[in-house]
């Protein structure tokens, strides 16, 4: 694979996807320490919000220790070069929340829908563009549809005004060929007019391999997370990605030494349990289940005395999509009924 | 004598509503209004012998007097409801709003239908499908003890969410959250909607979480929830309490499933049924008032 000379923009997820791993309990100090270290390492983009995006704080997903406003207002003024993005899931986050976040100084809004439901993003993408933000259409659980169908959804988001489209492997299910097919079809349609991005999860240890496949197929933005700090077995570990890119001659602008130190000295100590591929997170990738379900399933398993792996497998069979965390307890209760 | 009605909007909701109105003893569907002459809803309405127009509400207005239309149901979108409402009220037509525009007061029949009697209202709002499916349960808890926070999650099959719903997704969450407070009785409300494209389509699912101010009275809440369930089942027989109420500290959670009657879309689309059945029940109450003279329709001037 020859990717020498390619330029990619890395986007760190630790302060958003990583929120899942800490049940949305980062302090503003934790966020500032992590963000300023990432900034100093040359990370160009950092996402900051509740794990489920703007307005995610809830019983269903977990209440954040602080509001999105408190996190964004704490982090943004401390950064020298890195730009901050926020995630927004229509049906949960609103245009009003987007306008407020723009007021706190975000540069990028990433509007996320299930891979077949792009038309719920119209209000939010239009508003993002109107506010002059870098506006990304983020198609989640991209393994659940074909590359051709994904392209049709991406076209809708581009019509609404998105200047960048992501194929998002929320379940960490895709293998490199599946990534190549999806990114290539988007690239073939949009050329250089629209940026293409890839967001991976490491549930099958494919984070790096999938990201390289995405770059080869034309992706210019790659999501990851220092020390993989993110839902499930985490995101593509960025310190590894930076080192690999450096070896391959892919330009990221991020310092290999510094990003390793951020991962080891700041990110790891913040993890309540190490982010790794255990049998539950492996099940996510194997069965194609939304990575954020992991800790909710572990909790429901504990509360209701049923195995978490079985809960996750059942959610996979049901075709649960991102955001359906409320089904986890329901599935556990149904399984418990059958035990009696 | 039945009261003559018009349906504005020939999408999923309007077409499902038509089936409900045709069975009503005191409502008579006369007109179906759409904007696309080839829409399935208009086709079904013509087959059922209704008058139709594809010129929007303007196509209906000239016929209101001669056809004595007294109640109109607006199932278009929050964006156009304001204008539709103005034109209809100029003609003295009572408007049942099935969009999340929420110009008029909220109506969730098992909770507050009686509050609308004798109020001379000319526009009532049916909140949203998610609101109709969950607010009775929030109210069932808040009728027992104070609810600090009420949160609802509505999951509907993608096939049952038409373009209007999709374009109005913010209005859905905001209007539902407000009605969780105003009608449900929670001090703070939050609403989340999720579309799921699974095949075969999944049944409408709704989760209700209430955080009570003090330790929940489990026995009284459970009794209240089951009593409310029976009230909703009177007009939506497929409304089920799948799990709960479960109690975890001050959290009370109910897991609902709503199976529809399969009037227009198949039975998975309980979200259509709960909305159209609630609107029909509300209109029937107003029709009784019109017939017994306690409600006089006034033209807006």
Interface residues (C-beta under 8 A of the other chain):
Chain A: X58 X59 X60 X90 X91 X92 X94 X95 X96 X114 X116 X117 X119 X120 X122 X123 X124 X144 X303 X318 X319 X320 X321 X323 X324 X326 X327 X329 X330 X333 X334
Chain B: X149 X151 X153 X155 X158 X163 X166 X167 X169 X170 X172 X173 X174 X190 X192 X193 X194 X195 X196 X197 X198 X199 X202 X205 X207 X209 X211 X242 X243 X244 X246 X248 X251 X253 X255
